[in-house]
Amino acid sequence: MPFETTPLSDGNEIPQIAYGTGSVWKGEDVAKYVDQALEQGFAHIDTAQYYANEDSVGTAIRQSGLQRSEFYLTTKFSDGKDVRAVFNDSLEKLGLSYVDLYLVHFPQAIQDDLEGKWRAFEQIKKEGLARSIGVSNFSVKSLEALWKVAKIKPVVNQIQFHPYNYVENKPILDFAEKHGIVVEAYSSLTPITKTPGGPVDAVLEKIGKRIGATPAQVVLSWVKSKGVVIVTTSSKKERLQEYLAVADLPPLTLEEIAEIEEAGAKGPNAGFTRRAFVRRILPAAVATALWIGFRSFTSTSPA
């Protein structure tokens, strides 16, 4: 069973999982990766002006042969005095007549003219050029400032979201729930890809054994349990299949959700394990020592 969609407060819907073209793909030709994601079953593609790859995303979409109604496209405004000009450039590169979701990539992108630039977003929506509008990387403070001037409210806030930053993001989730904003999550696999060896690891492994899932699938199941839309990426077909298979996993229990969050609240370095030390700290320390020794040797050697 594929991932379902989540209703937005403007009457539209958003797929619960997206293939992201940012991060390592910035400035890269992502056509073959987007094509692979679409083939595997991703129906939502997430890109941005800042990623500098909207043109190759457009190439993949055209080559896929999909009808416009068969996929959902998000892009983001990152920089420029004229929002409309930047948006039109994105549309041209994507080769589309409209996008499903247009986001402010980060608060700094519109802080020089908050009301004026958001009015441009509102106009883009009114004309049907973006079905929905929203924001990304907005704190509660940034959301509150926008709320004061917005006539059409943002329906999405895309943020970095994983067990180790859940506590600090809780106010954003609370604001979103109160005001009908859907939260999207990127970098949710940080505990596995960037900070392995932390207290969440054992919890993910234990839960994975119960539901027959990998640690990555357990993390994404946790994200899904919070009602948060997943944005993930990979160049490997097997990984994409792994992520999409989360839709078919048994739901986490309330106790398991709480266990993940309790472990996450300790931070990635709590209870640092011997395994993590050997894998992460020791190699760096050895490399540093070797470099210092080399520098000392070359500085005392005759020219």
SVG drawing of the C-alpha trace seen along z (x, -y; Angstrom):
<svg xmlns="http://www.w3.org/2000/svg" viewBox="-11 -45 80 54">
<polyline fill="none" stroke="black" stroke-width="0.4" points="0.0,0.0 1.6,-3.4 1.9,-6.4 -1.4,-8.3 -1.9,-12.1 -2.3,-14.6 -5.0,-17.4 -3.8,-21.0 -5.8,-23.8 -6.4,-25.4 -8.3,-22.4 -5.5,-20.7 -3.6,-17.6 0.1,-16.7 1.7,-13.3 3.1,-12.0 6.6,-11.3 8.7,-13.3 12.0,-12.7 14.4,-15.6 16.9,-17.0 18.8,-19.2 21.7,-18.3 24.4,-16.4 22.6,-17.1 23.1,-20.9 24.2,-22.1 24.1,-18.5 22.2,-17.0 19.6,-15.0 17.6,-13.8 18.5,-10.2 17.9,-10.2 14.5,-11.9 13.6,-9.5 14.5,-6.5 12.5,-8.0 9.4,-8.4 9.9,-4.8 10.0,-3.4 6.8,-5.1 7.6,-8.6 4.9,-11.0 6.3,-14.1 9.5,-15.8 11.0,-18.5 13.4,-21.0 14.4,-24.7 16.0,-27.7 18.9,-27.3 19.6,-23.7 20.4,-25.0 18.9,-21.8 15.3,-22.7 16.2,-22.3 17.3,-18.7 14.2,-18.0 12.2,-19.3 14.0,-17.1 13.2,-14.0 9.6,-14.9 9.3,-15.3 11.1,-12.1 8.8,-10.2 5.8,-10.6 3.6,-11.2 0.5,-13.3 0.6,-16.5 -2.0,-15.1 0.2,-12.1 3.0,-14.0 3.3,-16.7 6.1,-19.3 7.5,-21.5 10.0,-24.3 11.3,-27.1 12.2,-30.8 15.6,-31.5 16.9,-34.8 15.9,-37.8 14.2,-41.2 11.4,-40.2 9.6,-37.1 7.5,-36.8 10.6,-36.9 12.3,-34.2 9.1,-32.1 8.7,-32.5 12.3,-31.4 11.6,-28.3 8.5,-27.5 10.5,-27.8 13.3,-25.6 10.8,-23.0 8.8,-23.2 5.5,-23.4 2.5,-25.7 2.1,-25.6 3.7,-24.0 1.8,-22.3 3.7,-24.0 5.8,-27.1 7.8,-27.7 9.9,-30.5 13.2,-28.5 14.2,-30.3 13.1,-33.5 16.1,-35.5 14.8,-35.2 11.9,-37.6 13.0,-39.5 14.0,-42.6 10.3,-43.0 8.2,-40.5 4.8,-41.8 5.6,-42.8 7.2,-39.5 4.5,-37.4 1.9,-39.4 3.7,-38.2 3.4,-34.6 -0.3,-35.2 -0.8,-36.6 0.9,-33.5 -1.5,-31.3 -4.5,-33.5 -3.6,-33.0 -3.3,-29.2 0.4,-29.2 1.1,-27.6 -1.7,-25.5 -0.4,-26.0 2.1,-28.3 4.2,-27.8 7.5,-28.2 10.7,-26.3 13.1,-26.6 10.8,-29.0 11.0,-29.2 7.9,-30.1 9.2,-33.7 9.4,-33.8 6.0,-32.2 4.4,-34.7 5.9,-37.7 4.5,-36.3 1.1,-35.6 0.7,-39.3 0.9,-40.3 -0.3,-37.3 -3.8,-37.4 -3.3,-33.9 -1.6,-31.8 1.2,-29.4 -0.1,-25.8 3.3,-24.0 6.6,-24.5 9.4,-22.3 12.1,-21.8 15.0,-19.6 13.3,-17.0 14.7,-13.9 14.7,-12.3 17.7,-14.4 16.1,-17.7 12.5,-16.8 12.5,-18.6 13.7,-21.9 11.2,-21.6 8.2,-20.8 7.2,-24.5 7.1,-24.6 4.9,-21.5 2.6,-23.0 2.3,-26.2 1.6,-24.2 -1.1,-22.1 -2.8,-25.2 -2.8,-27.1 -3.4,-24.2 0.1,-24.0 1.4,-20.7 5.1,-20.1 7.5,-18.5 10.7,-16.9 14.1,-16.7 17.3,-15.1 15.2,-12.7 17.8,-10.0 20.5,-12.1 20.7,-9.7 21.8,-7.0 23.8,-8.9 25.5,-11.6 25.4,-10.8 25.5,-7.0 26.4,-5.5 24.0,-7.6 21.3,-6.5 18.6,-6.2 20.4,-3.4 19.5,-0.6 15.9,-1.7 15.6,-1.7 17.2,1.8 14.8,3.2 11.7,1.7 13.0,2.9 13.1,6.5 9.4,6.3 8.0,4.8 10.6,6.4 12.1,3.0 15.5,1.4 16.6,-1.4 16.0,-3.9 12.5,-2.6 11.8,-2.9 12.9,-6.5 10.7,-7.3 7.8,-5.4 8.3,-7.7 8.2,-10.8 5.0,-9.4 3.5,-8.8 3.9,-12.6 1.8,-13.4 4.8,-14.9 5.5,-14.6 8.8,-12.9 11.3,-14.4 14.2,-11.9 16.7,-11.1 19.1,-8.5 20.9,-7.6 20.2,-3.9 17.1,-2.1 17.2,0.3 17.1,-2.6 14.2,-4.2 12.3,-0.9 13.2,-0.6 11.8,-4.1 8.6,-3.6 8.0,-0.2 7.5,-2.2 3.9,-2.7 3.3,1.0 4.8,1.4 2.8,1.9 2.3,-1.4 4.6,-2.1 3.0,-1.8 2.7,-4.9 5.3,-3.3 7.7,-3.0 7.2,-6.5 7.9,-7.8 11.0,-5.6 12.4,-7.1 11.7,-10.6 13.2,-9.9 16.4,-8.5 16.5,-11.5 16.2,-14.0 19.5,-12.7 21.3,-14.0 23.5,-12.1 26.6,-12.0 24.9,-10.7 26.3,-7.4 29.0,-7.5 29.7,-3.8 33.1,-2.1 31.9,-1.2 31.1,-4.9 34.5,-5.9 36.3,-3.5 34.3,-4.4 34.1,-8.2 36.6,-9.7 39.6,-7.4 40.2,-7.7 40.0,-11.5 42.4,-11.6 44.9,-9.3 44.7,-11.4 45.3,-14.6 48.3,-13.0 49.8,-11.9 49.4,-15.3 51.0,-17.1 53.9,-14.6 54.3,-15.2 54.2,-19.0 56.8,-18.7 59.1,-16.5 58.9,-18.8 59.5,-21.9 62.7,-20.6 64.0,-18.9 66.6,-20.7 65.2,-22.3"/>
</svg>
